[in-house]
Amino acid sequence: MGIAERMASAERIREAEQACDELRAALTEVGVTLPSLGLDCVSLAADPPYPLVELGRCAPGTARQLAEALSAGVRAEGR
């Protein structure tokens, strides 16, 4: 892999990390914590890496909190 490809791969990983951080912050604002939220290790191991955000597992109560937060957002937008 050449330097340009490595730079592009690093940028994709940075973007995925930023998206993960933004999602974590938004969830925190509505009181939801996804304990397994992070980057998917398998997608980082690809050549070139194609990073994916792993939402992971959560308890049913957390799933309900997330559903309520999403529904409240939709209602606030008038959809």
VMD Tcl script that builds the backbone (N, CA, C; Angstrom):
set m [mol new atoms 237]
animate dup $m
set s [atomselect $m all]
$s set {name element resname resid chain x y z} {
  {N N MET 1 A 0.856 -1.164 0.000}
  {CA C MET 1 A 0.000 0.000 0.000}
  {C C MET 1 A 0.902 1.226 0.000}
  {N N GLY 2 A 0.646 2.147 -0.914}
  {CA C GLY 2 A 1.439 3.367 -1.031}
  {C C GLY 2 A 1.055 4.393 0.011}
  {N N ILE 3 A 1.830 5.453 0.061}
  {CA C ILE 3 A 1.600 6.498 1.078}
  {C C ILE 3 A 0.244 7.179 0.888}
  {N N ALA 4 A -0.163 7.406 -0.357}
  {CA C ALA 4 A -1.463 8.047 -0.600}
  {C C ALA 4 A -2.601 7.152 -0.111}
  {N N GLU 5 A -2.488 5.853 -0.350}
  {CA C GLU 5 A -3.521 4.923 0.104}
  {C C GLU 5 A -3.563 4.851 1.626}
  {N N ARG 6 A -2.381 4.885 2.254}
  {CA C ARG 6 A -2.331 4.863 3.716}
  {C C ARG 6 A -2.955 6.120 4.302}
  {N N MET 7 A -2.698 7.258 3.668}
  {CA C MET 7 A -3.281 8.510 4.140}
  {C C MET 7 A -4.798 8.477 3.998}
  {N N ALA 8 A -5.281 7.950 2.870}
  {CA C ALA 8 A -6.726 7.858 2.656}
  {C C ALA 8 A -7.353 6.918 3.675}
  {N N SER 9 A -6.685 5.807 3.961}
  {CA C SER 9 A -7.182 4.859 4.955}
  {C C SER 9 A -7.230 5.498 6.336}
  {N N ALA 10 A -6.177 6.213 6.691}
  {CA C ALA 10 A -6.133 6.882 7.990}
  {C C ALA 10 A -7.249 7.906 8.099}
  {N N GLU 11 A -7.546 8.610 7.024}
  {CA C GLU 11 A -8.618 9.610 7.032}
  {C C GLU 11 A -9.977 8.932 7.220}
  {N N ARG 12 A -10.195 7.794 6.554}
  {CA C ARG 12 A -11.458 7.064 6.736}
  {C C ARG 12 A -11.621 6.611 8.183}
  {N N ILE 13 A -10.534 6.180 8.799}
  {CA C ILE 13 A -10.594 5.753 10.193}
  {C C ILE 13 A -10.889 6.947 11.098}
  {N N ARG 14 A -10.232 8.084 10.839}
  {CA C ARG 14 A -10.503 9.293 11.636}
  {C C ARG 14 A -11.963 9.712 11.512}
  {N N GLU 15 A -12.511 9.638 10.296}
  {CA C GLU 15 A -13.919 9.994 10.084}
  {C C GLU 15 A -14.844 9.062 10.866}
  {N N ALA 16 A -14.531 7.783 10.864}
  {CA C ALA 16 A -15.352 6.819 11.604}
  {C C ALA 16 A -15.251 7.076 13.102}
  {N N GLU 17 A -14.051 7.376 13.596}
  {CA C GLU 17 A -13.887 7.700 15.020}
  {C C GLU 17 A -14.687 8.943 15.384}
  {N N GLN 18 A -14.666 9.944 14.516}
  {CA C GLN 18 A -15.404 11.176 14.769}
  {C C GLN 18 A -16.910 10.903 14.774}
  {N N ALA 19 A -17.372 10.105 13.822}
  {CA C ALA 19 A -18.798 9.765 13.771}
  {C C ALA 19 A -19.214 9.023 15.039}
  {N N CYS 20 A -18.363 8.123 15.506}
  {CA C CYS 20 A -18.625 7.378 16.732}
  {C C CYS 20 A -18.701 8.329 17.925}
  {N N ASP 21 A -17.767 9.259 18.002}
  {CA C ASP 21 A -17.761 10.242 19.094}
  {C C ASP 21 A -19.002 11.126 19.055}
  {N N GLU 22 A -19.406 11.539 17.848}
  {CA C GLU 22 A -20.597 12.376 17.702}
  {C C GLU 22 A -21.847 11.614 18.140}
  {N N LEU 23 A -21.932 10.342 17.761}
  {CA C LEU 23 A -23.078 9.532 18.152}
  {C C LEU 23 A -23.094 9.336 19.660}
  {N N ARG 24 A -21.945 9.053 20.259}
  {CA C ARG 24 A -21.866 8.873 21.710}
  {C C ARG 24 A -22.329 10.150 22.427}
  {N N ALA 25 A -21.874 11.300 21.941}
  {CA C ALA 25 A -22.255 12.576 22.562}
  {C C ALA 25 A -23.760 12.825 22.428}
  {N N ALA 26 A -24.319 12.551 21.260}
  {CA C ALA 26 A -25.751 12.757 21.047}
  {C C ALA 26 A -26.569 11.821 21.926}
  {N N LEU 27 A -26.130 10.586 22.054}
  {CA C LEU 27 A -26.830 9.637 22.915}
  {C C LEU 27 A -26.745 10.059 24.374}
  {N N THR 28 A -25.585 10.552 24.782}
  {CA C THR 28 A -25.407 11.013 26.153}
  {C C THR 28 A -26.365 12.152 26.464}
  {N N GLU 29 A -26.595 13.035 25.503}
  {CA C GLU 29 A -27.508 14.165 25.705}
  {C C GLU 29 A -28.928 13.720 26.024}
  {N N VAL 30 A -29.312 12.553 25.508}
  {CA C VAL 30 A -30.669 12.060 25.771}
  {C C VAL 30 A -30.665 10.935 26.813}
  {N N GLY 31 A -29.535 10.771 27.497}
  {CA C GLY 31 A -29.455 9.815 28.588}
  {C C GLY 31 A -29.291 8.365 28.196}
  {N N VAL 32 A -28.780 8.111 26.997}
  {CA C VAL 32 A -28.603 6.736 26.528}
  {C C VAL 32 A -27.109 6.420 26.437}
  {N N THR 33 A -26.738 5.261 26.985}
  {CA C THR 33 A -25.361 4.795 26.883}
  {C C THR 33 A -25.357 3.431 26.214}
  {N N LEU 34 A -24.642 3.317 25.099}
  {CA C LEU 34 A -24.438 2.023 24.456}
  {C C LEU 34 A -23.038 1.562 24.848}
  {N N PRO 35 A -22.929 0.600 25.765}
  {CA C PRO 35 A -21.634 0.222 26.308}
  {C C PRO 35 A -20.653 -0.303 25.265}
  {N N SER 36 A -21.149 -0.905 24.199}
  {CA C SER 36 A -20.262 -1.505 23.203}
  {C C SER 36 A -20.007 -0.604 22.000}
  {N N LEU 37 A -20.447 0.629 22.059}
  {CA C LEU 37 A -20.265 1.551 20.939}
  {C C LEU 37 A -18.779 1.758 20.670}
  {N N GLY 38 A -18.370 1.576 19.435}
  {CA C GLY 38 A -16.972 1.756 19.057}
  {C C GLY 38 A -16.769 1.382 17.602}
  {N N LEU 39 A -15.530 1.340 17.172}
  {CA C LEU 39 A -15.236 0.936 15.803}
  {C C LEU 39 A -15.176 -0.584 15.716}
  {N N ASP 40 A -15.656 -1.117 14.624}
  {CA C ASP 40 A -15.655 -2.550 14.373}
  {C C ASP 40 A -14.254 -2.989 13.983}
  {N N CYS 41 A -13.649 -3.833 14.795}
  {CA C CYS 41 A -12.260 -4.265 14.573}
  {C C CYS 41 A -12.077 -5.014 13.257}
  {N N VAL 42 A -13.045 -5.834 12.887}
  {CA C VAL 42 A -12.928 -6.607 11.658}
  {C C VAL 42 A -12.858 -5.688 10.438}
  {N N SER 43 A -13.673 -4.642 10.436}
  {CA C SER 43 A -13.663 -3.729 9.284}
  {C C SER 43 A -12.363 -2.931 9.210}
  {N N LEU 44 A -11.689 -2.761 10.343}
  {CA C LEU 44 A -10.399 -2.062 10.348}
  {C C LEU 44 A -9.275 -2.947 9.831}
  {N N ALA 45 A -9.486 -4.260 9.884}
  {CA C ALA 45 A -8.447 -5.198 9.461}
  {C C ALA 45 A -8.443 -5.431 7.952}
  {N N ALA 46 A -9.445 -4.938 7.248}
  {CA C ALA 46 A -9.505 -5.113 5.794}
  {C C ALA 46 A -8.369 -4.339 5.135}
  {N N ASP 47 A -8.055 -4.692 3.927}
  {CA C ASP 47 A -6.992 -4.009 3.193}
  {C C ASP 47 A -7.545 -3.533 1.861}
  {N N PRO 48 A -7.871 -2.264 1.699}
  {CA C PRO 48 A -7.732 -1.188 2.668}
  {C C PRO 48 A -8.859 -1.246 3.696}
  {N N PRO 49 A -8.666 -0.605 4.859}
  {CA C PRO 49 A -9.701 -0.626 5.885}
  {C C PRO 49 A -10.968 0.088 5.426}
  {N N TYR 50 A -12.078 -0.480 5.788}
  {CA C TYR 50 A -13.387 0.134 5.550}
  {C C TYR 50 A -14.085 0.220 6.896}
  {N N PRO 51 A -13.734 1.229 7.706}
  {CA C PRO 51 A -14.199 1.279 9.089}
  {C C PRO 51 A -15.715 1.431 9.216}
  {N N LEU 52 A -16.259 0.611 10.106}
  {CA C LEU 52 A -17.671 0.670 10.428}
  {C C LEU 52 A -17.824 0.970 11.914}
  {N N VAL 53 A -18.897 1.652 12.264}
  {CA C VAL 53 A -19.205 1.928 13.666}
  {C C VAL 53 A -20.049 0.764 14.174}
  {N N GLU 54 A -19.581 0.152 15.244}
  {CA C GLU 54 A -20.274 -0.969 15.882}
  {C C GLU 54 A -21.126 -0.432 17.018}
  {N N LEU 55 A -22.439 -0.624 16.925}
  {CA C LEU 55 A -23.326 -0.153 17.984}
  {C C LEU 55 A -23.347 -1.130 19.148}
  {N N GLY 56 A -23.153 -2.391 18.869}
  {CA C GLY 56 A -23.045 -3.387 19.919}
  {C C GLY 56 A -24.369 -3.775 20.544}
  {N N ARG 57 A -24.243 -4.423 21.672}
  {CA C ARG 57 A -25.406 -4.929 22.400}
  {C C ARG 57 A -25.785 -3.978 23.520}
  {N N CYS 58 A -27.068 -4.055 23.894}
  {CA C CYS 58 A -27.523 -3.269 25.038}
  {C C CYS 58 A -28.691 -3.991 25.680}
  {N N ALA 59 A -28.989 -3.604 26.889}
  {CA C ALA 59 A -30.114 -4.172 27.625}
  {C C ALA 59 A -31.431 -3.676 27.025}
  {N N PRO 60 A -32.521 -4.420 27.219}
  {CA C PRO 60 A -33.814 -3.994 26.694}
  {C C PRO 60 A -34.211 -2.586 27.144}
  {N N GLY 61 A -33.920 -2.238 28.380}
  {CA C GLY 61 A -34.252 -0.890 28.853}
  {C C GLY 61 A -33.515 0.187 28.081}
  {N N THR 62 A -32.258 -0.077 27.755}
  {CA C THR 62 A -31.478 0.882 26.962}
  {C C THR 62 A -32.044 0.979 25.554}
  {N N ALA 63 A -32.445 -0.144 24.992}
  {CA C ALA 63 A -33.053 -0.138 23.657}
  {C C ALA 63 A -34.330 0.702 23.659}
  {N N ARG 64 A -35.105 0.584 24.722}
  {CA C ARG 64 A -36.336 1.384 24.827}
  {C C ARG 64 A -36.020 2.870 24.975}
  {N N GLN 65 A -34.979 3.192 25.756}
  {CA C GLN 65 A -34.569 4.599 25.885}
  {C C GLN 65 A -34.161 5.156 24.529}
  {N N LEU 66 A -33.413 4.384 23.776}
  {CA C LEU 66 A -32.978 4.821 22.447}
  {C C LEU 66 A -34.186 5.013 21.532}
  {N N ALA 67 A -35.111 4.076 21.554}
  {CA C ALA 67 A -36.313 4.194 20.725}
  {C C ALA 67 A -37.117 5.437 21.097}
  {N N GLU 68 A -37.240 5.699 22.396}
  {CA C GLU 68 A -37.981 6.876 22.846}
  {C C GLU 68 A -37.284 8.162 22.411}
  {N N ALA 69 A -35.953 8.198 22.525}
  {CA C ALA 69 A -35.210 9.393 22.123}
  {C C ALA 69 A -35.368 9.649 20.622}
  {N N LEU 70 A -35.324 8.596 19.834}
  {CA C LEU 70 A -35.510 8.759 18.387}
  {C C LEU 70 A -36.932 9.209 18.063}
  {N N SER 71 A -37.897 8.600 18.730}
  {CA C SER 71 A -39.301 8.986 18.504}
  {C C SER 71 A -39.547 10.431 18.906}
  {N N ALA 72 A -38.952 10.851 20.018}
  {CA C ALA 72 A -39.125 12.237 20.465}
  {C C ALA 72 A -38.520 13.193 19.434}
  {N N GLY 73 A -37.408 12.832 18.870}
  {CA C GLY 73 A -36.790 13.669 17.839}
  {C C GLY 73 A -37.661 13.785 16.608}
  {N N VAL 74 A -38.265 12.685 16.215}
  {CA C VAL 74 A -39.164 12.698 15.053}
  {C C VAL 74 A -40.397 13.558 15.357}
  {N N ARG 75 A -40.941 13.400 16.557}
  {CA C ARG 75 A -42.121 14.220 16.931}
  {C C ARG 75 A -41.766 15.692 16.954}
  {N N ALA 76 A -40.577 16.027 17.453}
  {CA C ALA 76 A -40.152 17.431 17.520}
  {C C ALA 76 A -40.001 18.043 16.132}
  {N N GLU 77 A -39.643 17.205 15.166}
  {CA C GLU 77 A -39.499 17.699 13.795}
  {C C GLU 77 A -40.832 17.753 13.066}
  {N N GLY 78 A -41.884 17.214 13.685}
  {CA C GLY 78 A -43.220 17.269 13.093}
  {C C GLY 78 A -43.434 16.253 12.007}
  {N N ARG 79 A -42.765 15.159 12.070}
  {CA C ARG 79 A -42.951 14.105 11.039}
  {C C ARG 79 A -44.052 13.179 11.430}
}
mol reanalyze $m
mol bondsrecalc $m
mol representation Tube
mol addrep $m
